[in-house]
Amino acid sequence: MKLTKYTHACVKLEKDGKVLLVDPGSFTEDAAFEGVDAILVTHEHPDHLDVDRVKGLDAPIWTNAGVAGQLTELGERVQVVADGDAFEAAGFAVRAYGKDHAIILPELGVPCQNVAYLIEDAVYHPGDSFTLPDRKVHTNLVPISGPWFALPPAVEFARAVDAQQTIGIHDALLSPIGQGMMKRFLDGQGGRPYQQLDAGTTVEVN
């Protein structure tokens, strides 16, 4: 399986001629939307969901009930999933985890629903959360910036997820200096190597 990182939180996975796109948001390059067979959306914030561009595709979408409520005109193209669900999207085996977006400010409470995805028991995308999967993964996508972000839970998340490698995502707010700082904190946590990928970079996931 191939994984291509795009700006911020979007990744594309390719396997057996099929393409799965996760969290195509307002920062995502147009190239990410080419040839997509299915889409996963973790939550409704525009940096993870570009509603207009997603509506312009002819691909089915799996997401939570909050996002589905914004896409009602797409009818059966949208499938609602929740914590504990297992399903297949364009030939990719997917498991859903969690229900809540991370807290931004305590007085605001939970801002919206958030569902994380484990794809092919290999790639874990938590969206805007540090929800843990219940099994080993090959590649853990670790958020490294954002208004809800804090370093200690990010480090604990990287340590707790039993992954062969971690890759930084949710990084559009960081300068190169900030990205380098996050690499220093996250590299080697739990004995796992860390990668910070430039947008458009493709890696193999075994």
N, C-alpha and C positions, 0 to 999 in steps of 0.2 A: 504494500500500500504506500502511496506517495502522499505527503502532506506539504501543502504550500501555505505559507503565512502571508497574509495581507495586512495592510495598515490596521493597527489597533487590535481588535478582538476577532477578526474574521480569519477562518482557515478553510481551505479546500482539501478534500480527500479524494483520491482517485484509486480505483480498484476494479480490475476486470472490465475496463472500458466504461465504467460508471463514475459519475462525479457527484459528490455530496458537499454542499456548501453549508457552513455553520456561521451564524451571526453576521450576515452581510449588512453592514450599517452605513451610515452617512459618510464615513471616512474610507470606505472600501473602494478599491480601484475597479473600474469597469471590467477589466479583464477577468476578475473573479466570477462574474456573472455569465461568462461564456460556457456553453455546453453543459449547464447544470441539469442533473436528473432529479435531485431532491434537495430540500432545504430544511435545516434545523434552526430554530430560533430559541434562545434561552429566555429572553424577556423583551419588554416593549420599548426600552429606551432607544432613541434614534442612533446612538453609536453602535447598536447591535441589530437594528432593524430599519432599513430604508424601505418604508412602506411602498413608495411609488415604484421603485425599481423591482421589488419583489413581485408586486402586482403585474408588472410587465412581462414576467416570465411565465412559462407554461409548466412549471414544476410543482409537484405536491410539497406541502409544508407541514412539518410536525412541530408543535409548540404547546405552550400552556393556554389555559382558558382566557387569561387576560389579553394575550396577543391575539388569539382567535377572535375576540370581540372587536378588534380593529380591522379584521380581514373578512368580515361576514359576506361581503359581496363575492368572495372567491368560492363560496359554497363548499362542495366536497373536496376541493383541493386542499383544505386545511383540516388536519387531524389533531385533536386535543389529546395530550399525554400528561401524565402526572407521575409523581414519585412512585417508583416500583414497577412501572410499566416496561415491558420489553416488546420491541417491534422491529420491523424491517423497513428500511427506506432505501429504495433503488438498489437493493441487494446488499446493503450494509446492515449488520445486526447492531441494534442500538438499545441501550438501557437508560432510563430516566431516573434522576436522583434529585431530591430536595424539592422545596416549594417556595422559598423566600429569598428575595434580594437582600444583600447585606445592608445593615443599617448605615445611613449616611449621617444623620444627626438623631440623637435619642428622642428628642421631642417630636420628630417627624414619624417615628415608628417605621414599620416595614414599607418601603416605597412601592413595591409591586411584587408580583409573583416572579420566580426565577426557577427554571428547571435546568439541571446540569445533564450532560450526555456522555456516556461511555460508548465509544464506537468500536465495534469489532473486538471488544475486550482489550483494546490496544491504546486508543487515544481518548483522554479524558478532558472535556471542556466544561469548566464549572460555571461559565457565565460570570455574573457579578456576585460571587459567593465563594466561600471556602468549604462548601459541602463536600464530604468525603465519599468516595466510592467504597464498595464493600468487597473489593477484590483487587488483585495485582493488575497493573497496567504497564504498557510499554512506555508511553509518553504522556506526561502530565503537563497540561497547559496552565501556567501559574500567572494569575493577574499580578501586575507589578506597579500599577498606579491607578489613580482615580479618586474622586471625592469621598468614597467609602473606604478607601484602601488604608491599611496600616501594616507596617513592616512585621511586627511580631506574629500576628496570625498568618501572614504569608509564609514566613519561615516555618512555622509549625505545620502548615498545610504541606509544604514541600517535604518536610520530614515524615509526615504521617502517611502520605500516599505512597504505596509500595510500587514505585515506578523505576524503570531503567534509566530514564532521563527526564529532565524538566526543560520546558521551553517557555520563555516569557511572552505573555500577551497582555492586552489592555495597557498598552505602553505609549499611546499617542501623546500623552501629556508630558513625557519625559524628554529632556535633552540628552545628547550623547553622554554627558557627564552623569546624569541621573541613571541612564541605562547601565553605565559602567559600575556605578555604586551598587545597583541591585544585583548585578552579576557577582560582585564580591561577597554580598550577603548570602546569596542563594546557591552559589556553586559548591558542590560537595555536600550539601545538606542531606543527611541520611546516607552518605556515600554515593549520591547520585550526581552525575554531571549536569551542568546547566548550559543552555544555549540561548543567546539573544539573536534572533534571526531578523535580517532586513526584509522589508516587504518584497514579495515576489520570490523569496528563497524557497526551494523545494528540498525536502529531506525524505529519506526512506524510513518507513516504520515497519519493522520486522515482527 
